[in-house]
Structures are given as C-alpha cells and as structure tokens.
Amino acid sequence: MSATPLLPRAVVVVRVTPRATASAVGPWRDDVLHVRVRQAAVEGAANSATLKAVADALGVAPSAARLLSGARSRVKRIAVDGLDAEALAHRLAILPA
C-alpha cells in the first residue's frame, strides 16, 4: 500500500468587510489579509465570496481554499491547499496595497 502524498497547505488570517461597494483583496498588513466583498453576511454568501476572492488573488483553484474557523466572524482562518508557507508569503507580498 502506497501512501498518498500530502499537498502543501498554508493558512492565512483574513479580515472580511461584507457589503462593500466593490470586492477587493488586499492589503496584507500586520499578518492579516484584508478582503472586501459585495455580498452580505447572510446564509454564508459573504464566506463563499471571500473564499473565491482569496483563491483568485492567490492564483489557486477556488476548491483549494477552505474555511477553517470564523464562519460567523469577520476574522477568519483560511487553509490554502497547494501552497506552502513560503509560496503564500510571496504571493501575499505582491498583492496591491
């Protein structure tokens, strides 16, 4: 029996602003990624929009971003499959301010 290789996984802390006038990702400041989404925090709409926006900004598939904690909070922890901590740090550093 061969073991399935584990994909790298990084975790990013995100602060979400729902009902923003426009969706945007960034800046990365004080170890927190700031994300604005147009969707309201109703029935998980803002969470779904946040996961998609973070995945798009980091250049990974939407299915690679998963909510670890903070489903009912503005501050969330998101796991990003396929990126290690170094790759995540590099991609966060090049996000627009």
N, C-alpha and C positions, 0 to 999 in steps of 0.2 A: 504494500500500500504506500503510495507516494503522498507526501504532504502537499497541500495546495499552498503555493507561495502567497504570502500576505502582501497586499498592496500597501505602499506607504500611506500614512494618514496624518494630516496635520489638523490642528484645532485653532480656530480663530474666534476671538470675542468680538461681538458685533453690538453696536447700539443703533436701534431702529427708530426712525421717525415715520410713523404711518400718516396717511392723508397729506403727504407733501404735495406741493404744486407740480413737481416733476420727480421721477425716480432717478436716483443717482447713487453711485458708490464712491466713497472717499469723503474726507481724507482719512488716512491711517495716522492716528495721533494717540500718544500715551498708551500704546499696546491695545488700542480699540479701533476697530474699523467702523466708521460711521456710514450708515446706509439710510437713504430716504426712499420711501415707496409711496406710490399714489393710493394704493389700496388701504381701506380701513381695517382696523384690528377686529374684524368680525368673522367668526367661523373659520379662522385660520387663513384668511385671504392675505393678510399682511405677511404672515410667516412664509407662505408659499412664494409670494413675490420676492421676499428677502432672500430665500434660498436660490431662486433663479437669478436674481441680480448679482449675488455673490459669486455664483458659479460662472456666470458670463464674464464678470470682471476679472476672475482668476484664470479664465481660459480652460475650464473643465466642463464636462457634461453636467447638466442640471441634476442628474441622478447621483452625481458624485458628492453633492452637498447634502448633509443630513443634520437636522436639529438635534443637539444633544441635551440642551437644557434651555429654559427660558421661554417656553411656549406661550406663557401669559405675561411676559415681562418685556420691557424694551431692550434689556440687556440679555443677549443670547450667546450660547456657545454652539458653534457650527463645526462639524467634522467635515474635512475635505479629503475625499479618497483620491489617491493618485499623486498627491503632493507630499513631500516630506517637509520638515520644518524649515529647512534652508530654501527650498524652492518657493514655499509660501512667503517667507520673508522677502525674497527677491521680487516676487510679483506684487506684494503689498507696497514695496518701496517705489515701484514705478507707477503706481496709481496717481491720477491727478490730485492735486491738493485742493 
